[in-house]
Amino acid sequence: MKSFMLLSVLLAAAVAATQINLQYPEEWQLWKSKHGKSYNTQREELDRHLLWLTNREYINGHNKNSHIFGFTLAMNHFGDMTDKEFNEMYLTYRQDIDHGNYTKVFDASQYSADIPDTVDWRTSNAVTGIKTQGNCGASYAFSAVGALEGAWALAFGNLVTLSEQNIIDCSVPYGNYGCRGGNMYNAFQYIVANDGIDSSDSYPYSESQYSCRYSQDDNGAQMSGCVCISSGSEDDLQMALAYIGPLSVAVDASNNAFKYYSGGVYSSTQCSSSYLTHAMLVTGYGTYNGVDYYLVKNRQVLVSCLIIILYALSITNNYILQKNTIKVLGIPKA
């Protein structure tokens, strides 16, 4: 009986300690509810809460100096994740392509017009809405699909929402790893060989990898190949953005601030031209409060430092849809 009473006291003390350490309880509960967070034990919740508190403090500290940084941060669904968890889930772009094998290079000389000051393909119905990647490390699929969606819309006047799940499930034989990462070039190679991919309506996203279920009857778009943008040429990049459409890119997203970006023009002195971790879609560029930026679809981030990788997309039926991913190209615009 004494042992039982002692155990009860210890359990009660543990519960009380957990409750005491839950700071900002109302804010914590609202955040959990908003992002659908639940935990199996009080110990797990306490551990996650401590991570959330650390990230909350980091965000608030940054925002107090946002006038210096030029952009603000906000708490989001990453708030209770460790760096290791975030990296394994979201920083899954795989740099295992020999870009020296590319034979076609984007030729900016074929475009005689000047480069416009501002481009935003969202206003031309060439960009689908923001999509949620969720718990699947497949940013490469979202980037590749977004570029093809834009190229197809501009070529045929029809914005079709295409299937990332099709890429995740079916491009493994071309070198991708499903929800464990990949790159856009491998995705494009699959699309070319497969003569297209399905629409999202017919092949919906599920945040997991399954066997390939592509159906020709549900084909939503096709492409015929890729070309490169010359590494280091920002003029070529902007020319391609202006006259071809949205571009697939790989960026260095390892900076903690990138994870919690909220508004303004994101910039970092730690952008790496060799450590590319996350695939995205560039949908335009311009100037905001005197700062040049690129508009990137991934919660539509304004970015002034991109590291990119290079491709472009040609197409079929007498249309030239060139779509680019940008190759190891550091773009300092801060």
Summary of the structure (lengths in Angstrom):
residues: 334
radius of gyration: 22.4
end to end distance: 69.1
largest distance: 89.9
contacts: 1105
relative contact order: 0.15
helix: 40%
strand: 20%
